[in-house]
Amino acid sequence: MLASLNACAQEVGMREWGNGGPLGAGNLMQNPEETEFFKRMHWHYGTESHPSELTAGYYNTSIRDGYLPIARLFGRYGVILCCVGFEMRDSEEKQMHPLSSSEGLHRQILLAAWASDLPFDGENSVARLNKQSL
């Protein structure tokens, strides 16, 4: 199987993936956030393909709402959807991650929850202590 991965990796020009996959040099127990593969994909909600979400295993792109089916399923079972990070602002995030859109992601999730009659709860992941938050 590793030989097949290596051949495919060479074919697409990502030779390093052939050494154990995109997580790096074969250490599958490594924290994904510490790998080069995921560092380049973090917060790419502003792209058409939404690679972070695709990597996580669900199909959410600029032309397909991947959150709506999840929200509908949760709605059928009386689940409350809770999402964190509402203190994040695109204008601030884009300075570090130009392709990010935390506000766009939250908007999409909120609209999917509303369309599915799914109770929604949101919270901040960190406290904001600035003039705008007072």
C-alpha positions in Angstrom: 0.0 0.0 0.0 2.9 2.4 0.8 4.3 1.7 -2.7 1.0 2.7 -4.2 0.9 5.9 -2.1 4.5 6.7 -3.1 3.7 6.3 -6.8 0.6 8.5 -6.6 2.5 11.1 -4.6 5.2 11.2 -7.2 2.6 11.5 -10.0 1.0 14.6 -8.5 4.3 16.2 -7.6 4.0 15.8 -3.8 6.9 13.4 -3.3 7.0 13.9 0.5 3.5 12.5 0.8 4.8 9.1 -0.3 6.7 8.7 2.9 3.6 8.0 5.0 0.9 10.4 3.8 0.3 14.1 4.2 0.9 13.9 7.9 4.7 13.7 7.3 7.4 11.2 7.6 5.3 8.3 8.7 4.3 9.5 12.2 0.6 9.1 12.1 0.3 9.8 15.9 1.7 13.3 15.4 -0.6 16.2 16.1 -2.0 17.3 12.7 -1.6 21.0 13.6 2.1 20.5 13.8 2.5 19.1 10.3 3.3 21.2 7.2 0.3 19.7 5.4 -2.3 21.1 7.8 -0.4 24.3 8.5 -1.0 25.3 4.8 -4.7 24.3 5.0 -5.7 25.9 8.3 -8.6 28.4 8.0 -9.1 28.1 4.2 -12.8 28.7 4.4 -12.4 31.5 1.9 -11.3 29.1 -0.9 -13.6 27.3 -3.3 -12.7 23.8 -2.1 -12.7 24.3 1.7 -9.7 21.9 2.1 -9.8 21.8 5.9 -13.4 20.6 5.8 -12.7 18.1 3.0 -9.8 16.7 5.0 -12.1 16.3 8.1 -14.3 14.1 5.9 -17.3 16.2 4.9 -18.1 17.8 1.5 -18.5 21.5 2.0 -17.5 23.6 -1.0 -18.5 27.0 -2.5 -21.2 25.2 -4.5 -22.3 22.6 -1.9 -23.5 23.2 1.6 -22.0 20.5 3.7 -23.5 21.7 6.9 -27.1 21.5 5.9 -27.3 17.7 5.9 -25.6 17.6 9.2 -27.9 20.1 10.7 -31.0 18.2 9.3 -29.7 15.0 10.9 -29.1 16.7 14.2 -32.5 18.4 14.1 -34.3 15.0 13.7 -32.8 13.8 17.0 -33.3 17.0 19.1 -29.6 17.9 19.3 -28.5 21.4 20.1 -25.7 22.7 17.8 -23.1 24.6 19.7 -20.3 26.5 17.9 -17.4 28.4 19.4 -15.3 31.3 18.2 -17.9 33.9 17.8 -15.5 36.6 19.0 -13.4 36.0 15.9 -13.5 38.8 13.2 -12.6 38.3 9.6 -10.8 41.7 9.5 -8.5 40.5 12.3 -8.1 36.9 11.2 -7.2 37.8 7.6 -4.0 39.5 8.9 -2.6 36.1 9.9 -4.7 33.8 7.6 -5.6 35.7 4.4 -7.9 32.9 3.2 -9.9 32.6 6.4 -13.4 33.6 7.1 -14.6 32.7 10.6 -17.6 35.0 10.2 -18.5 33.2 6.9 -18.2 29.8 8.5 -20.4 30.8 11.5 -23.0 32.4 9.1 -23.2 29.1 7.1 -23.6 27.0 10.2 -26.2 29.3 11.6 -28.2 29.4 8.4 -28.1 25.6 8.2 -29.4 25.4 11.8 -32.2 27.8 11.1 -33.3 25.9 8.0 -33.4 22.7 9.9 -35.2 24.0 13.0 -32.1 23.1 15.0 -31.5 24.9 18.3 -28.3 26.8 18.1 -25.9 28.0 20.8 -22.8 30.0 20.3 -20.0 31.1 22.5 -16.7 32.8 22.5 -13.6 30.7 22.7 -11.6 33.5 24.3 -12.6 36.7 26.2 -12.4 40.0 24.3 -11.4 42.9 26.4 -11.4 45.9 24.1 -13.6 49.0 23.6 -15.8 47.2 21.1 -16.7 44.4 23.6 -17.7 46.7 26.4 
